[in-house]
Amino acid sequence: LAMLRRLSLRDVAIVAALEVELGPGFNVLTGETGAGKSILIDALQLALGTRADAGLVREGAARAEVSAEFDCPAALAAWLEEAGFAAEDGRLLLRRSVDAQGKSRAWINGSAATVAQLREAADALVEIHGQHAWQSLTRPAAVR
């Protein structure tokens, strides 16, 4: 899996603007209930190709935008090259916007992309485990 370097949000839920830079190694998001941890995870998942929801757009804003910058894993480099999204300087930038009507747009390294392409890239980038993550063990494809 790849290292997430930066997560940027604009007009997502209650967040007007936020940029989170993550350092090398283990990073932890902590906080009390209601502190906004789930907003960050939802934003990251949007950048990784999950279903867009107009409910993510901050009240009064025209659109929500999220970008996630990763170190590009070697396993993804050939796919990016073939799809026309060659990584620059070993970095990979996924960006997604969703407007107040629920219409979304996606970009990989600055070039227009499909949500399916975001999802395909996401498979090589992250695994997100929540409180119900154990349920993946019930799917034969998830078991080694």
C-alpha positions as CSV (number, residue, x, y, z in Angstrom):
1,L,0.0,0.0,0.0
2,A,1.0,3.6,-0.5
3,M,1.8,6.5,1.8
4,L,-0.8,9.2,2.0
5,R,1.1,12.5,2.1
6,R,-1.6,15.1,2.0
7,L,-5.4,15.4,2.2
8,S,-7.1,18.6,1.2
9,L,-10.7,19.5,1.7
10,R,-12.8,22.5,0.5
11,D,-16.4,22.9,1.4
12,V,-16.9,19.4,2.7
13,A,-19.6,18.9,5.3
14,I,-18.9,21.6,8.0
15,V,-15.3,22.2,6.8
16,A,-14.7,25.3,4.8
17,A,-11.0,24.5,4.1
18,L,-8.5,22.1,5.6
19,E,-5.2,20.6,4.6
20,V,-3.7,17.7,6.5
21,E,-0.1,16.8,5.9
22,L,1.0,13.3,7.1
23,G,4.5,12.4,7.9
24,P,6.4,9.2,7.2
25,G,5.5,6.3,9.4
26,F,2.5,5.7,11.5
27,N,-0.1,8.5,11.7
28,V,-3.1,8.5,14.0
29,L,-6.3,10.5,13.9
30,T,-7.8,10.8,17.4
31,G,-10.5,12.9,19.0
32,E,-13.8,12.9,20.8
33,T,-17.0,12.0,19.2
34,G,-18.0,14.8,16.8
35,A,-14.5,16.1,16.3
36,G,-14.6,15.4,12.6
37,K,-12.6,12.2,12.1
38,S,-15.4,10.7,10.0
39,I,-15.5,13.7,7.8
40,L,-11.8,13.2,6.9
41,I,-12.4,9.5,6.2
42,D,-15.5,10.3,4.1
43,A,-13.5,12.8,2.1
44,L,-10.6,10.4,1.5
45,Q,-13.1,7.8,0.4
46,L,-14.7,10.3,-2.1
47,A,-11.2,10.9,-3.6
48,L,-10.8,7.1,-3.9
49,G,-14.0,6.7,-5.9
50,T,-16.9,6.0,-3.5
51,R,-20.3,7.1,-4.5
52,A,-20.7,10.9,-4.5
53,D,-23.4,12.4,-2.3
54,A,-24.6,16.0,-2.5
55,G,-24.9,15.8,1.3
56,L,-21.1,16.2,1.5
57,V,-21.3,19.7,0.1
58,R,-21.1,22.4,2.8
59,E,-24.3,24.4,3.2
60,G,-24.2,27.4,0.9
61,A,-21.3,26.1,-1.2
62,A,-21.6,25.3,-4.9
63,R,-19.3,22.2,-4.7
64,A,-17.1,20.2,-2.4
65,E,-13.6,19.3,-3.5
66,V,-11.1,16.8,-2.1
67,S,-7.6,15.9,-3.2
68,A,-5.4,13.2,-1.9
69,E,-1.7,13.0,-2.6
70,F,0.1,9.7,-2.3
71,D,3.6,8.3,-2.9
72,C,3.0,6.4,-6.1
73,P,3.6,2.6,-5.5
74,A,5.7,0.9,-8.1
75,A,2.8,-1.6,-8.6
76,L,0.6,1.2,-9.9
77,A,3.1,2.9,-12.2
78,A,2.6,0.7,-15.2
79,W,-1.2,1.1,-14.9
80,L,-0.9,4.9,-14.7
81,E,1.4,5.0,-17.7
82,E,-1.0,2.8,-19.8
83,A,-4.0,4.9,-18.8
84,G,-2.3,8.2,-19.6
85,F,-1.9,9.3,-16.0
86,A,1.9,9.0,-15.6
87,A,3.0,9.9,-12.0
88,E,5.2,13.0,-11.7
89,D,8.1,12.8,-9.2
90,G,6.8,9.6,-7.8
91,R,3.7,11.3,-6.5
92,L,0.1,10.5,-7.3
93,L,-2.7,13.1,-7.0
94,L,-6.3,12.0,-6.9
95,R,-8.9,14.8,-7.0
96,R,-12.7,14.7,-6.9
97,S,-15.4,17.3,-6.8
98,V,-19.2,16.9,-6.2
99,D,-21.6,19.7,-6.8
100,A,-24.8,20.6,-4.8
101,Q,-26.8,18.5,-7.3
102,G,-24.7,15.4,-6.7
103,K,-22.8,15.5,-10.0
104,S,-19.1,14.6,-9.6
105,R,-15.9,15.0,-11.6
106,A,-12.6,13.1,-11.0
107,W,-9.0,13.7,-11.9
108,I,-5.8,11.6,-11.6
109,N,-2.6,13.6,-11.8
110,G,-4.4,16.6,-13.2
111,S,-6.1,14.7,-16.1
112,A,-9.8,13.9,-16.2
113,A,-10.6,10.4,-15.1
114,T,-13.6,8.2,-14.4
115,V,-14.8,7.2,-11.0
116,A,-14.0,3.6,-12.0
117,Q,-10.4,4.6,-12.6
118,L,-10.2,6.2,-9.2
119,R,-11.5,2.9,-7.6
120,E,-9.0,0.9,-9.6
121,A,-6.1,3.1,-8.4
122,A,-7.5,3.0,-4.8
123,D,-7.1,-0.8,-4.7
124,A,-3.3,-0.4,-4.8
125,L,-3.3,2.6,-2.4
126,V,-5.3,2.1,0.8
127,E,-7.3,-0.2,3.0
128,I,-9.8,1.5,5.3
129,H,-10.9,-0.5,8.3
130,G,-13.9,0.7,10.4
131,Q,-15.8,-0.8,13.2
132,H,-17.5,-3.3,10.8
133,A,-14.3,-4.3,9.0
134,W,-14.4,-7.8,10.3
135,Q,-17.4,-8.4,8.0
136,S,-15.0,-8.5,5.0
137,L,-13.9,-11.9,6.4
138,T,-17.3,-13.3,5.3
139,R,-16.4,-12.6,1.6
140,P,-14.4,-15.5,0.0
141,A,-12.4,-13.0,-2.1
142,A,-11.2,-11.2,1.0
143,V,-9.8,-14.3,2.7
144,R,-6.3,-15.6,2.0
